[in-house]
Amino acid sequence: MRRRAPHAVHNPAYAVVRLAGEITSENADRVADELRNALRPAVRTLEIDLQRVTFLDSNGARAFLPVLRPAQQHGIRLVVTHTSSEARSAFDRLGVTHLLDIHEGAMPDVG
């Protein structure tokens, strides 16, 4: 498993977390912590990049649940990019696809 690390870009209203490796029930709590830590007061859009994720099941996708409510309460748009069909299926099973802006490829223009 590779480390996942938040990576900020130049726009303080935009943050990106690039995840890598397998996301399972074993590391979902750590992933959830990293996602929560990216929800800073100035952030309006949080991109969660799954390009380097090699496995994500519905147990691992539960890592996204703790950020849904705070993001919604603070008007933060959650964008999931480079989403595999496996990841999209996991989000579907959890019933959260309507709360996430999901893209198979890269993030559309922010501006």
N, C-alpha and C positions, 0 to 999 in steps of 0.2 A: 504494500500500500504506500503510495506516495503522499507527501504532505500536501494539504490544501492550505492556501494562504490568501487572505484578502489582499486585493491589489487595487489601490485607488488610482484614478485618472485625474487629469488637471481640473476638471469641473467639480467643485465641492458638492454640487447637487446630484452628482452621479457617482455611484460606487459599483465596483465589480468584484465578485468573489469567483475565483477560478478553482473549481473542484477537480480532483484527479483520483484515479484508482477506483476501487470498489467502495460503494456506499451501501452498507448493510446495517442490520440491527446492532452489530458490534460497535460501529463507530458513528451511528446516527446522532448520539448526544453531542459528540465533539463537532460534527458538522453543523448541528443546530446552534451551538455556541458561536461558531465562526459566522454564521449567517446573522444571528442576533447582534453580534459585535459590529457588523457592517451597517446596522440601522442607526446611523448618527443623526443628530437633529437637522443638519443641513441637507441631508440626502432626500431627494425627491424620486429618484429612480435607482433601483438596485438590480443590476444584472447578475444573474447566477449562471456562469458559463460551465456547461457540462462537456465541453469538447474532449477533455482528457479522462472523463469518467468511463471506466471499462465495464462497470456493472452497477445497476441501480434497480432494486426491486421495491415493492410497496413497503417493506419494513424499513429500508433505507430512505425511501421518499418521505417517511414520517419526520425526518429531520427538518422538512420544510414547514411543518405544522406550527411550531412555536413562533415563527416570524409572520405568519399570515395576519393574525389579529393586530399586532403592533403596527405592521405596515399599513393595514387598512385604517386604523385609528389615526395615523399620522399622515395619511394621504401619499404614501410611498408606493410607487408602481414597481411591482416585482416582475422582472423579465427573465425568462429562462431561455438561454440560447444553446445552440448545438445539441438539441434534444433528440436522442435516439428514439426509435419506435418503442423500445423496451422501457425507457424512462417515461415516455408519454403514456404508455399503458399503465405504469405504476401510479402516475398522477390521476389517471382516469379511475382506477380502482379505489383510490382514496377520495374521489369526488371533489378534487380541488382545481380541476382545469379551468373552471370559470373564475378563479381567483388569481390565476397566473397568466401572464402574457407569454405564451410558449411559441418558440421559433425553432425550426429544424436547423437553420443556419445561424449566421451572425446577427447581432443586434441591428435593427433598422436605425436609421438616422435619429439621433436624440433630439436635434434641434427642430 
